[in-house]
Amino acid sequence: MAKTDSTGSTWRYRWARRQNVRRVRTFRGAEAAWRRRDDELRRLRALAADFQGSAAAGAGLPLELAGDEVVLWALPAAQLVEVRHTTVLPAPDLTVAPPAGPLRPRRPDGVRVTDAGMAVITSRRLVLLGGRGRRDWAYGRMTGLAHDPAAPVTLIQVLDRRRTSGLMLPTDAAADFRFKLTLAFADAIEQRASVLAQLDELIAEHAQLKPFRPAVATPAQARLSTLVPGGRRTVAVAAAVALLVPAALLESDPSDPTGGGEIAVAATAAPTASAVPALVRPAAAPSAPRTSQKPAKSPRPLPTAAGDPRCGAPVNPLGYDFCSGTRIRRPAVEVCDWFDCVPQFWAGRGYLVQCRDGSVSLTGGRSNACAEHRGVRRTVAK
C-alpha cells in the first residue's frame, strides 16, 4: 500500500525520495573527489619525508658520479627540447602546485626536440643521457625553471648555457618527475623542511573542505510549487504577469484606440515582439512624420529637371552627387542610408560609382566594377 500523508496524497513522499537520492549521489561524488586529493597529498608528504637515493642506484648507468653524489630517480623515456627564441624563465622555487588538469602529450609552440634518452635526477644535477651525448643542468647554476601547465615539458636556464633547454616526458610520469626534481633542488639548497611544511599546510587546508553528509529530506518539506513544471521560478513569473497586466490596463487611456491594446499586448508578451501574433496587433493610427527621423532611402534616383545641383543624385546630407568633382574612395559609414548599395558593398576596393541598375558600388576603377549590375553608369563625386 502506498504511503500517504494526512490528506491522502503520495506526491510528498515521491518528492522526498527523489531529493534524498539526488543529495546522496552528489555527496558521494564530492566525497570521492575529496578523498582522491587527500590521498595524493598524504602520498607526497610521505615521499618528501623519505626521499633519498644511493650510489648503488646509479650502477649500470653510463654516468660518472662525484664522491658524495647519489642517484635519486631515473626514467628511460625522455626527450631533450630547446627553445627557438630567447626567453626569460622565473627563478626556481619550492612551490608544490596541485595539477591544474590533465597534461596533453603535445609539444608547445617554439619548442623543438633535439635528442632522446634517459633522464636521471641526482643529488647535484639533472642529467639527460641521450643518443647524441650528455646534457647536464646543475642545481647550483640554475637561474630559471618553469613547468608547462598544459604539456609535460620542463624548461631550465643555467649560467653556463645561453639557450634555454629542458625535458619532455610521458604525461603519466611528468607530475612525479616535477615533484622529485623540486625535492632534489630543495635538498641542494638545504630547504627540504620548507617543502614538508608546505605539504602539511595543504593537507590541513584540504581537511577543511571535506564535504558534509546532507540532511535527509522529509515529506513535510515538500511545497506545492514542486508540482508545477519549473518550480518556484514558474510561479514567480506567473505572479509577476498577473500583477503587470491589470496595472497596464489601468494606466492605458480608454479613449485611445491604440494605446491600451499595445500596452496589453506588450505586457503579456514581453520577451520578444515577434512572439505577438499579427492578428492581435492593433493598427496604428497615421501620424505626422517626425522631423528627427531620417528620410526614407531612395533605391533608385528619380530623373530630375535641368539645373538639378545633384545631377540626379538622391537628397543626402553627405554632399554626394553625380556631377563632376572629387572621387570618393572612403565614403561615409551612413552612405547606404541614402543610396542603394550593392551587396557586399564594403568589400569593394576602389572609388564610389553608380551602376547601370541604379545601385552604387565601391569598385570604381577596377576591371570588374559593377560586373553583376550591368556595368558602370557614372561616378559619384563630392
Rosetta blueprint (number, residue, H / E / L):
1 M L
2 A L
3 K L
4 T L
5 D L
6 S L
7 T L
8 G L
9 S L
10 T L
11 W H
12 R H
13 Y H
14 R H
15 W H
16 A H
17 R H
18 R H
19 Q H
20 N H
21 V H
22 R H
23 R H
24 V H
25 R H
26 T H
27 F H
28 R H
29 G H
30 A H
31 E H
32 A H
33 A H
34 W H
35 R H
36 R H
37 R H
38 D H
39 D H
40 E H
41 L H
42 R H
43 R H
44 L H
45 R H
46 A H
47 L H
48 A H
49 A H
50 D H
51 F L
52 Q L
53 G L
54 S E
55 A H
56 A H
57 A H
58 G H
59 A L
60 G L
61 L L
62 P L
63 L L
64 E L
65 L L
66 A L
67 G L
68 D L
69 E L
70 V L
71 V E
72 L E
73 W E
74 A E
75 L E
76 P E
77 A E
78 A E
79 Q E
80 L E
81 V E
82 E E
83 V E
84 R L
85 H L
86 T L
87 T L
88 V L
89 L L
90 P L
91 A L
92 P L
93 D L
94 L L
95 T L
96 V L
97 A L
98 P L
99 P L
100 A L
101 G L
102 P L
103 L L
104 R L
105 P L
106 R L
107 R L
108 P L
109 D L
110 G L
111 V E
112 R E
113 V E
114 T E
115 D E
116 A E
117 G E
118 M E
119 A E
120 V E
121 I E
122 T E
123 S L
124 R L
125 R E
126 L E
127 V E
128 L E
129 L E
130 G E
131 G L
132 R L
133 G E
134 R E
135 R E
136 D E
137 W E
138 A E
139 Y H
140 G H
141 R H
142 M E
143 T E
144 G E
145 L E
146 A E
147 H E
148 D L
149 P L
150 A L
151 A L
152 P L
153 V E
154 T E
155 L E
156 I E
157 Q E
158 V E
159 L L
160 D L
161 R E
162 R E
163 R E
164 T E
165 S E
166 G E
167 L E
168 M E
169 L L
170 P L
171 T H
172 D H
173 A H
174 A H
175 A H
176 D H
177 F H
178 R H
179 F H
180 K H
181 L H
182 T H
183 L H
184 A H
185 F H
186 A H
187 D H
188 A H
189 I L
190 E L
191 Q L
192 R H
193 A H
194 S H
195 V H
196 L H
197 A H
198 Q H
199 L H
200 D H
201 E H
202 L H
203 I H
204 A H
205 E H
206 H H
207 A H
208 Q L
209 L L
210 K L
211 P L
212 F L
213 R L
214 P L
215 A L
216 V L
217 A L
218 T L
219 P H
220 A H
221 Q H
222 A L
223 R L
224 L H
225 S H
226 T H
227 L H
228 V L
229 P L
230 G L
231 G L
232 R H
233 R H
234 T H
235 V H
236 A H
237 V H
238 A H
239 A H
240 A H
241 V H
242 A H
243 L H
244 L H
245 V H
246 P H
247 A H
248 A H
249 L H
250 L H
251 E H
252 S L
253 D L
254 P L
255 S L
256 D L
257 P L
258 T L
259 G H
260 G H
261 G H
262 E H
263 I H
264 A H
265 V H
266 A H
267 A H
268 T H
269 A L
270 A L
271 P L
272 T L
273 A H
274 S H
275 A H
276 V L
277 P L
278 A H
279 L H
280 V H
281 R L
282 P L
283 A L
284 A L
285 A L
286 P L
287 S L
288 A L
289 P L
290 R L
291 T L
292 S L
293 Q L
294 K L
295 P L
296 A L
297 K L
298 S L
299 P L
300 R L
301 P L
302 L L
303 P L
304 T L
305 A L
306 A L
307 G L
308 D L
309 P L
310 R L
311 C L
312 G L
313 A L
314 P L
315 V L
316 N L
317 P L
318 L L
319 G L
320 Y L
321 D E
322 F L
323 C L
324 S L
325 G L
326 T L
327 R E
328 I L
329 R L
330 R L
331 P L
332 A L
333 V L
334 E L
335 V H
336 C H
337 D H
338 W L
339 F L
340 D L
341 C E
342 V L
343 P L
344 Q L
345 F H
346 W H
347 A H
348 G L
349 R L
350 G L
351 Y E
352 L E
353 V E
354 Q E
355 C E
356 R L
357 D L
358 G L
359 S L
360 V E
361 S E
362 L E
363 T E
364 G E
365 G L
366 R L
367 S L
368 N L
369 A L
370 C L
371 A L
372 E L
373 H L
374 R L
375 G L
376 V E
377 R E
378 R E
379 T E
380 V L
381 A E
382 K L
